[in-house]
Amino acid sequence: MNDIVLPDHPAFYRLNDIQRSKLLQAAEIWDAPAGAKLYHRGDSGEDLLFLLSGRVEGGAHSQSDGSRQPTATILLPGDIWGEDRLAHPSPLAESLYAVENSRWLRWSRETLLNLMTATPSMRRALEPVRGRDNQHLSGLASALPILESPGGRRRSFHPSRRPILPGLVLCLVGAALLYFLAGKTDSFSPLLPMAAVAIYAGWLVYFFISRLLTVYSIDADSVTLRSFDWNSFSVESQRVSMEGVLGVETEQRGMLNRIIGIGTVTVRASTANLVFKDINQPWKVAQKILHYKGVISARSQGWDKERVRRKLEKKGFSESVPILVHAPPAEKGKKFGANGDIRFRKSLAVLAGKLALPIVLVALLFVTMHFHLLPLKPPIVLTAALMILSWCLYRWGAWRNDQFILSGGNVIDLYKKPLGLMETRRQIELASVRNIRTEQKGLLAFLFRFGNVVLTTNGEGADSVLAHVSRPWKVQEALYRRREEHIRYVESARREQNNEEITRFAEALDQIRAAGPKRTDIFHSRLKKCRTLK
């Protein structure tokens, strides 16, 4: 691995030396002899490959005589394969073959997602950059769906702006009627038509604020809704994985919605229902979600088939197969503990709010003593200031010991009072969590970017709340990712057991086939003797 350097490819132009080193350390190195098949048609193939040496070709089908159709893909040293499928993964429509002895670097889609989520600068360096004529200049051909803003993802959209025009028409009609009424009656002010304009302007402010704070996101892995609730003055964020989508419904109420082409899309899921209101062409959005839902089923089948085949190849059931030469070490980031734990604390803004008044009191005491505003002696002022500062130190210790730990497949709410006065520990299993949403209540929470993460578990128990965490949308994303990783780990263990059974069955079948001709001769000789005796 030390003798391999990340090549100078347009996709990596904007990466610095540190980012290149991280990307190279996360790569696997594979070798394949001539004639080996890298991927079969129907495999998930959610990987990014960089060919270091050799030649790889792809064909759509294999003919009955074993030959391939005209080559659809040709990879030479320095070429990248799979970058256009990162944002829109789907089962492979062609197989890949090593025409010559080949070596390549491989990054799985999940590895790239985790790497670019943990390193925003690398994400920005790998984003596609295109020229005026839409020519690809640098970065990957397609951007991965990485969380980049509060509740936002790369392919996100807002409610439609089309209601503005009908509202303007109604405003003008109302202003004209009021103008006509004011001209006919002297008791009304000539400024009466401005009431319609004022109402329209107020509605327009309400409309734009709601639209700005409402974000709908759809990608190959999940559906996300971020909405603003005026009643509680809070921002909520909900997310449903594509695997959990049960159905999609569209609705267009009223003649006006049909004329301007807006409507509502409801995403039915086992955990929660997401309602996309006032969106353009709702039927197209529903088709896109259903398309991703169908693709995720095909991707799952491709994963299963690919895992079973790789397992059989390791057991020697195929002579010419790709070989894993080098695998990256287990990742342990600086923010993770010894067991891969992630720790979250309450926002510093919450601590600052609790310490603001005591610090102001201490300042007032010293100002009072300095300017002799009150007959307070310095020892009294110093004693009071030390007591207040001791209380502030206690509050800081309490804030520091109040943390949420994401460990394995569990969320741990741990709180320790300073001086060992009390300790509480509450554990929630992520597998039992049905839904994870965020809340940002009040203007201060919105400005200082903190809020609550609400975990809805199975059963009729109360929701678990991770209160006042900083950037709750990032905590939500981390919880979702860890929950999906835990579920995939459990499913992988189950599939691994099934693969072992399939492998043992294949070995037994191979033994039967190896002994087949001899047993057939014995059977025919015994049958001949029976016929002779008769």
N, C-alpha and C positions, 0 to 999 in steps of 0.2 A: 504493500500500500504506500510505502514511503517513496517509491520511485514513480508514482503516478501523480500527475499534476492536472488540475482541472483545465481542459483545453480552452483556447481563446475562441469562443463561439459567440455569435451575436446575442444569444440568450443570456450570456454571462458578462456582457460588456460593462455593465454598471456595478458589478460586484467588486468590492475592495478585497484585499488579501485576506482579511479575517473572515469575511463572509464566504469567500471561495473555500477557505479551509474548513469552515463549518459544513458547507454543502458537500464537500468531498468526504468528510468524516461520516456523514450520514448515508453515503452511498454503499451499495453492495457491488461486488465485482463478480461477474459471471463469465465462464468460458463455455464454448460449445464446439464440438467437432463438426466437420463438414457433413451436411445431411441431417443434422439434429433439428428438431422442430421446437422453436422457442415458445410459441403460443399456437393453440388450436382455435379453429373457428368456434365461436360461442363462449370462449373464455372471457373472464371479466377484463383482464389486461389493463387494469388501472395503474399503469406504471409509466414512468418517464425513463427512456433508454437513451444512452449516449454511446455510440459505437466507437470503440477505441481502435480496433483492428478487424480485418476480415471483410466479409460481405454478407449481407442479410437481404433476403427478398421475401415478398409477400404475395400470395395469390388468393383469390376469392374462394375457390373450391378445388377439390381434388377430383380428378376424373376416375372412372371405374378402373382404368388400367394403372392407376397410381400417379399419372402425370398431373401437372397443375395447369390451370388456365393461364393465359398471358399475365405476366407479372404486373401487379398493381402498385407495388411498393419496392423501391430499391434503396438500401441503406449502405453507404460507404463510410469509411473512417472519417469522423468529424460530424456525422449526421445525427439528428435527434429524432426520436420516434415517440409519439404519444402525447406531445404537448397540446395538441388541439382537442384531446379527449379529457383533459383534466377538469375543465369547467362543466363539460357535458358527458360524463362517463356512460358508456353503453357496451353491451357485449360485442366482441370483435366480429366483424364481417369477413375477415380474412385470416389466414394462418401465416405465421412468420417462420422462415426456414433459414438456417445457416448454410449458405452456398459454399463458403470456405471456413476454415478454422477461425473462429471469431471470439472477441472479448469485448465486453461492454460494461458500462456503469448503469446501475438500476436504482431509481428512487420510487418507492410506492407513493401513491396519491396521499395516503394517510400520513406518511413521513413528511411530505412537503407541506401538508396542511399544518401539522404540529410545528414544523420548523419555522414557517412564515408567520404563524400566530405568535410564537414566542419571540420572534425577531422582526419587528415591524420594518426596520430599515432594509432587511433582505426582501421582504414582501414588496416594498416600493421599488427596489432595484430590479426585481423580476417581473414587474408589471409591464404589459406590452406598450411599446411606443411606436407610433406610426407617423409617416410623413404626410405631406399634403395630398399625395396621390394614393393614400391608404397603404403605402408600402411599409412592410414590417421592418423597423430599424433595429430595435433591441428588445430584450425581455422575452418571456414566453409568449407563444402565439395566443394564448387565452389566459385570463386571470382566474385564479381559484377563488371560491366563495369564502373569503376571509372576513371576519368581523373587523370593521375599521372605524366605526363611529357609534355613538350611543343608540343601540337598537338597530343600526343600519348594517346592511350587507351590500356587496358590490352590485348585485342586480336587484335594486329596490325601486319602488315607485310610490307615488302619493295619490290621494284621491283626485278625481278629475277636476279640472278648472272650468269645464263647460257650464256649470250652473251660474257662472258669473254673467254670461250674456242674457239668459232669461231673467235674472235678477235685475239687470240694467233696463231691460224692456219694461218690466213691471214698475220700476222706479220712474221711468219717463212717463208711463201711462198714469201712474198715481200723481206725479207732479202736474201733468196736464189737467187732470180732473180737479185738483186743488186750485190750480190757477183759474180755471173756469169758474169754480165756486167762489173764489175770492173776488173775481170781477163782477159777479152777479149780486153779491151781498156786501154792503159796506161795513158790516159788523166784523168781518174777518180781515186779518192783516194781509197786506200784499206779500209778506214773506212766508205765507202759509205753504206755498209749493216747496219751500226749502225743507219742510218737515220730511217729505218723501226722500229727499237727497240725504238728510241726516240719518234717517233709518237705514237707507241703503249703505251708507258709509260705515255705520256701526256693524251692520251684518257683514260687510266686506272684511272688516278687521277681524271679527269672530271667525269668518270663513278661512282667512289666510293663516291665522294662528293654529286653528284646528288642522288645517291641511299640512302645515309645516311640521307639526308634532305627530302626525299620523303617517307611519311608514309601513308599507307592505313589502315583504321580501320572499322571493321564491328561488330556490336553487335545487340542484340535483339531490341534495341530502335532506332539506327541511323546508318548512313554511314558517315564516315569522311575521308577527303582527305587533306593532308598537303604536299605541293609541293614547290620546289625551282625554281625560274625563273632567269636564267642567264642574260637575257636581262636587267631587272631592278634590278638585284641582290637583290631579295626580296623573303621572305618566305610567302606563302599564305596558309590559312587554311579555308576549307569549310565543312559544315555539313548539312546533310539532314536527317530528321526523317523518320523512316520506313513508317509512315502513309502517308508521302508526296511522296513516290516512286511511279512513274507511270509505269515504265517498265525498263528492263535491256537488253542490247545488247552486244554481244561478236563479236570480229573480230580478225582474224589472217591473216595478209598480208604477202605474200611472202612465198616461199618454206622453207627458213631457219627458220622462226618462227614456221612453222608446224613441222619441224624436231625436234627442241629443245623444242617444247611444250609451247611456250609463246604467249601471245596475249594481247588484250585490252578489257576492260569491261567498258561500258558506262552506267551510272545510270541516267535514265531520271526522272526528278522531275519537279514539277510545279514552284519551286523556282530557281533551277540551275541544270546543268548537270555536274556530276562528272565523270572524265575519269581516270580510273586506267590503266596505261600504263605498258607494259612489265611485266606482272605477270604470274606466273606458273599456268598452267591448268585453264585458264579463265572461262571455262564452269562450273567448280566446284564452283568458286567464285560466278558466276551468279546464280547457283542453290541455294547456301546458302542465297543470298539476297532475292531471290524469296520465299524461305522457310520462312524466317523471315517475309516477307511481308504477306504471307498467314496466319502465326501464329498471327500476330498483328490484322488481321480482326477477327479471331476466338476469340482472347482475348477480343476485344471490345464487341463482342456479349455476351461473358461470363460476362463481367462487367455489361452490361445492365440487363441481366437476374438476376444476383445476387443482384443488387440494388433494382429491383422491388420486388424480393422475400423478401429481408430484410424489405422493406417498408410494405409489406402485413403482415409479421410476427409481426411487431410492432403494427399493428392494431388489432391483435388477431385472424387472420385467420388460425393460426396453434397453437396447444396446447403445443407441446413440441419443444421449440426452444432455441438456445443459447442466453444468456443474457450478455450484456456488463456491467461489474461491475465497472470498472475504466477506464477512458480515460486520456491520458497525457494532461497537460495544453498546451495552445498555445505557440509555441516556439518563443523566441525573443533573438537572439544571440547578443553578445556584439557589433558586427559590423553592426547591424541593428538599424535603428532608431525606433521612437515610432510606426510608421506604417509599420514596416518591410522594411524600405528603405535600399538600399545598395549604398554606395558611392565609386566612383573611382576617382583618381586624375592622372594627368600626372606623368610620371616617374621622380624620383629624378635625374636620369642621365641627363634629359633635363634641369632641374634647374641648375645642376652642370656645364653643358656646357655653360649656359648663365652667370654664376657667375665666371667662371674660369679666363677670361681675366681681369675683374676689380680687382679681388683679387691679381692677378700677378702684376698689375700696382701699387696697394697699397704697395706690398712687395718691388717692385723696387724703389718706392719713399723713403721708409725708408732705404733701402740699400744705395741709393744715398746720403741721408742726413747723414747716419752714417759714410760712408767712404769719404765724401766730394768729390764725383765724379763730382757734378755740384754745382754751386754757388746758392743753394736754401736755403732760411731761414726756420727754423722750423715752424713758423706760416703758411707759404705758404704750406709746406708739410702737416701739420696737417689739414689745411682747405681743400686741395685737397683730402686727405684721407677720411675725414668726408663726403665730397660730394659723393665720389665713394661708400663708405659704405652705405650712405643713399639710393643711387640708388640700391644697392644690396638688402637692406631691402625692397625697393619698389617692386623689382622683386620677392622676396620671398613671399610678400603679394599677388602679382598678381597670383603666382603659387598656393598658398594655396587656393585662392578664385575661381580658375578655376577647376571645378569638374563636374563629371557626376553622376547623381542620378538615380538609378533604383527604381522607386516608383510605386507599384501596377502593372498596365499593361502599364506603360509609361517609357520612357527614357527622362530625363531632362538634357539638356546641359546648365549649369549655370555658368556665368562668371561675377565676380564683380571686378572692379578696386579698388585699395586701395583708402581710403579717400572719398569713395562714388562718385567718378568721373563718373562712368558709370556702368550700369548693363544690361546684356543681358540674356534672358531666351528663350530657344528653346525646345519644347516638341515634342516627337515622340511617337506615339501609336504603341506598339509592335504587335498588331493584324494586322496592315497594313504593317509590315515588311515581305518581301518575302524571303530574304536571309541575312545571317550574315557571313561575312568572315573577316579574319585578314590579315594584311600586315606588314612585317618587312623589310624595305628598308635600304640597306647599312650594312656594316660590324659592325658599332657601335651599330645599333639597334639589330643586332643578338647577339653581345657580351654582351650588357647590358640588353637584354631581354625586350625591349619595342617596341611598334609598334602601328599601327592604327587598329581600328575595324570599318569596313564599313558596314552600314545598307542600304540594297536595299529595297526601299518601292514600294508599288503598284503605278502605274501611270508612267508618263514620267519625273517626277522631278529628280533632281540631288540626288546622293547618300549622305546620312548623314555619317559623319566621326567623330568618337571619336578618336582624334589624340593623339599620343605619350603616350598611357596608358601603365602602367607597366604590364608585362605578359598578353599580349592581348588574348592569348588562354583561360585564366581563365575568362576574361571579356566576351569573346564569349560564353563560357560554361554557365556562369551566365545568360546572356541574353537569350540563348536558353531555359534554365530551366524556367526562369520567363515567357517567352513567352508561353511555353507549359503549365505551371501552369495556366496562365491567360486564355488560350484557354480551358483548362479542366474545369476551374471555370465557364466559360460561358456555356460550354456544360453541366456541372453538373446542373446549374440552369435550363437550358431548360429541361433536363431529369427529374429533380425533379418536375417540373411542370407537365410533362407527367405522372410521377409516381403518383402524386396526382390525376390526372384524372383517372388513372387505378384503384387506390384505391377506389375512389368514385364509379366507375363502379362496382368493386367487392362487395362493401357494398350494392349497390342497387340490384345486382344479388343475394346476400345472403338473402336480405329481400324478394325477389320474391320467392326464393326457400323455405324460411320458411313459406310463406303464400300459397305455391303451392297446398298442399292436400286439404285445405278448399275451395279454388277457383275451384278446379277440381270437387268437389262434387256439388257445386252450378251449374256449367256448365252442369253436367250430369242430375241433377234434372230438369232443365229448358228444356233440350233436350227431356226428357221423357214426360213432359207435352205437348210439341208441337206435339209429335207423337200421344198422346192420343186424342188431339183435332182433328187431321186429321182423 
